[in-house]
């Protein structure tokens, strides 16, 4: 969507949700406590990387529009 169109809001939740599911699946053989910890950790890492990417894209778009 390089023509300036916004993507639907539901797209922004896929990466963190997939990260938490990956953490949940990775901890299935380690017991419920470790599984919850791995789920929370994977979700935090996925959400952090997603927010960093979104913030960088927003900042770049905002700066590019301000210069022209």
N, C-alpha and C positions, 0 to 999 in steps of 0.2 A: 504494500500500500504506500508506494512512494509518491503518490500524487496528493498527499496531504489529508487523506481521509482517515478518520479515526476508526480503530477496530472496536468491535463490541466489547463491553466491559467483562463479559464472562471469560474472554481469552486471557485476561490478566491473572486469573486464579488457577490456571491449569498447571503451571510450573510448580508453585508451592504445594499443590495437592499431589502432584506426581512425586515430588520429593518426599512427602510424608508417607505415601504408599510404598515407595522404595525402601525407606527406613523400616517401615512395619514389616515388609516382606523379608528384609535382611535379618531381622531379629527373631524370626519365628522359632528357631531351634535353641534360643538362649534363655528362654523363660520370659514370663510376662513383664517383670520389672525392667529388664534390659531391653525388651522390645519397646516398651513405652519410651524409655530414654533415647533409644536409637531413632524412634519416630519423631520425637521432639527435636532432636539434634538435626536430623536430615531436613525436617521442615524449616527449621531456623536457617540453615545454610541455603536452602533453595529460595526462601523468601528474601534473604539478604542479597543474594546474587541477583534476583529478579528486580528488587527495588533499586539496586545500584545501576543496573542496565536501564531501567525506566527513567531514573533520575538523570543519567547521562544523556539519554536520547532527548528528554525534555529540555535540558540545559542547552544542548547543541541546537535544537530547533529554535529555541527562544533567542539565542545569541545570533543565529543566522538571520532571523527576521529583523532583529534590531539593527543590524549592519546595513541592510538594504533599504 
